Amino acid sequence: MAKATTTIEKRVPTQAEQEAEALQEVMSAVAKNKDALLTFLDVLGELHESGALDMAHGALKSRHQIGVIGMNQLNKSGAQNMIKNGMNTMQFLAQLDPNKLQTMLGAVASGVDNAVQPDAERPQKKPGLFDLFKQMRDPQVTSSIGMMLNFLRGMGAAKGRE
């Protein structure tokens, strides 16, 4: 008859066996991801050559001091307003139609160019009241005034909704 089992001996791998198994897993992962690792090493080499890796390393080593400086800058007067203004500016830009903005900014750039270098046919003198009334017949001037009036109308309508 067979003898009854009273104890179970669990096989515990030695430290050397555990290290050999871990090394085998790492080598298997390296073999599977060879292309990705080579690309990563190339990028890492470029970062090292450009000095960006040294800067990142220094920033990580000095992260506590950098954090203290950053917090001190945020605690200065006006920093919170600057952050809020930046966020409001981003929200404003997100609301604008890029094509309309492109048209408007193109017109502004043309106006700036004309203000700095007026046409040769128009002498640059201080306009009188009669000259201003004569300019009202110019289609380009009336178009610009109409655009500005529409802008002001829209701005006033939005202000009235507040």
C-alpha positions as CSV (number, residue, x, y, z in Angstrom):
1,M,0.0,0.0,0.0
2,A,1.0,3.6,-0.6
3,K,2.1,5.8,2.1
4,A,-0.1,8.9,2.9
5,T,1.2,12.3,2.0
6,T,1.5,14.4,5.1
7,T,3.6,17.4,3.9
8,I,3.8,19.2,0.6
9,E,7.2,20.6,-0.3
10,K,6.9,23.8,-2.4
11,R,9.7,24.4,-4.8
12,V,11.1,27.9,-4.2
13,P,13.4,29.2,-7.0
14,T,16.8,30.5,-5.9
15,Q,17.8,34.1,-6.4
16,A,20.0,33.1,-9.4
17,E,17.0,31.3,-11.0
18,Q,14.7,34.3,-10.5
19,E,17.3,36.6,-12.0
20,A,17.8,34.3,-15.0
21,E,14.0,34.1,-15.6
22,A,13.7,37.9,-15.3
23,L,16.6,38.4,-17.8
24,Q,15.0,35.9,-20.2
25,E,11.7,37.9,-20.0
26,V,13.6,41.2,-20.7
27,M,15.5,39.7,-23.7
28,S,12.2,38.3,-25.1
29,A,10.6,41.8,-24.8
30,V,13.6,43.4,-26.5
31,A,13.5,40.9,-29.3
32,K,9.7,41.6,-29.9
33,N,10.1,45.4,-29.8
34,K,13.5,45.7,-31.5
35,D,12.4,48.4,-34.0
36,A,10.6,50.5,-31.4
37,L,13.6,50.4,-29.1
38,L,16.0,51.3,-31.9
39,T,13.9,54.3,-32.8
40,F,13.7,55.3,-29.1
41,L,17.4,55.1,-28.8
42,D,17.9,57.2,-31.9
43,V,15.5,59.9,-30.4
44,L,17.3,59.7,-27.1
45,G,20.7,60.2,-28.8
46,E,19.3,63.3,-30.7
47,L,18.0,64.7,-27.4
48,H,21.4,64.1,-25.8
49,E,23.3,65.8,-28.7
50,S,21.0,68.8,-28.6
51,G,21.4,69.3,-24.9
52,A,17.7,68.9,-24.2
53,L,18.3,65.7,-22.3
54,D,20.8,67.5,-20.0
55,M,18.2,70.3,-19.5
56,A,15.5,67.8,-18.6
57,H,17.8,65.9,-16.3
58,G,18.7,69.2,-14.5
59,A,15.1,70.3,-14.3
60,L,14.2,66.9,-12.7
61,K,17.0,67.1,-10.2
62,S,16.0,70.7,-9.3
63,R,12.2,70.1,-9.5
64,H,11.7,71.2,-5.9
65,Q,13.4,74.6,-6.4
66,I,11.7,75.1,-9.7
67,G,8.3,74.4,-8.1
68,V,9.0,76.9,-5.3
69,I,10.0,79.6,-7.9
70,G,6.9,78.8,-9.9
71,M,4.6,79.1,-6.9
72,N,6.3,82.4,-5.9
73,Q,5.6,83.7,-9.4
74,L,2.0,82.6,-9.3
75,N,1.5,84.3,-5.9
76,K,2.7,87.7,-7.3
77,S,0.0,90.3,-7.8
78,G,-1.4,90.1,-11.3
79,A,-0.5,86.5,-12.1
80,Q,-4.0,85.2,-11.5
81,N,-5.4,87.9,-13.7
82,M,-2.9,87.0,-16.4
83,I,-4.0,83.4,-16.3
84,K,-7.7,84.3,-16.3
85,N,-7.0,86.7,-19.3
86,G,-5.2,84.0,-21.1
87,M,-8.1,81.6,-20.6
88,N,-10.6,84.2,-21.7
89,T,-8.5,84.9,-24.8
90,M,-8.5,81.3,-25.7
91,Q,-12.3,81.0,-25.3
92,F,-12.7,84.2,-27.4
93,L,-10.5,82.8,-30.2
94,A,-12.4,79.5,-30.2
95,Q,-15.7,81.4,-30.8
96,L,-14.4,83.2,-33.9
97,D,-15.0,81.9,-37.4
98,P,-11.4,81.6,-38.9
99,N,-12.5,82.8,-42.4
100,K,-14.2,85.9,-41.0
101,L,-11.2,86.7,-38.8
102,Q,-8.9,86.2,-41.8
103,T,-10.9,88.7,-43.8
104,M,-11.0,91.2,-41.0
105,L,-7.2,90.9,-40.2
106,G,-6.4,91.2,-43.9
107,A,-8.4,94.5,-44.0
108,V,-6.6,95.8,-40.9
109,A,-3.2,94.9,-42.4
110,S,-4.1,96.8,-45.5
111,G,-5.3,99.8,-43.5
112,V,-2.1,99.8,-41.5
113,D,-0.1,99.7,-44.8
114,N,-2.1,102.6,-46.2
115,A,-1.7,104.6,-43.0
116,V,2.0,104.3,-43.1
117,Q,2.5,104.7,-46.8
118,P,-0.5,106.6,-48.3
119,D,-1.1,106.6,-52.1
120,A,1.1,109.0,-54.0
121,E,-2.0,110.7,-55.6
122,R,-3.4,111.7,-52.2
123,P,-1.2,114.4,-50.6
124,Q,-0.6,113.7,-46.9
125,K,-2.0,116.8,-45.2
126,K,-4.1,117.3,-42.2
127,P,-7.7,116.9,-43.4
128,G,-10.2,119.6,-42.7
129,L,-13.9,119.1,-42.1
130,F,-14.8,119.6,-45.7
131,D,-12.1,117.0,-46.7
132,L,-13.7,114.5,-44.3
133,F,-17.1,115.0,-46.0
134,K,-15.5,114.5,-49.4
135,Q,-14.0,111.2,-48.2
136,M,-17.5,110.0,-47.4
137,R,-18.1,109.6,-51.1
138,D,-15.2,107.2,-51.5
139,P,-16.7,103.6,-51.6
140,Q,-13.7,102.2,-49.7
141,V,-14.2,104.7,-46.9
142,T,-18.0,104.1,-46.7
143,S,-17.4,100.3,-46.8
144,S,-14.9,100.6,-43.8
145,I,-17.2,102.9,-41.9
146,G,-20.1,100.5,-42.5
147,M,-18.0,97.6,-41.2
148,M,-17.1,99.5,-38.1
149,L,-20.7,100.5,-37.5
150,N,-21.8,96.8,-37.8
151,F,-19.0,95.8,-35.4
152,L,-20.2,98.4,-32.9
153,R,-23.8,97.3,-33.3
154,G,-22.9,93.7,-32.6
155,M,-20.7,94.7,-29.7
156,G,-23.6,96.8,-28.3
157,A,-26.1,94.0,-28.8
158,A,-23.9,91.6,-26.8
159,K,-23.4,94.2,-24.1
160,G,-27.1,94.7,-23.9
161,R,-27.6,90.9,-23.2
162,E,-25.5,91.0,-20.1
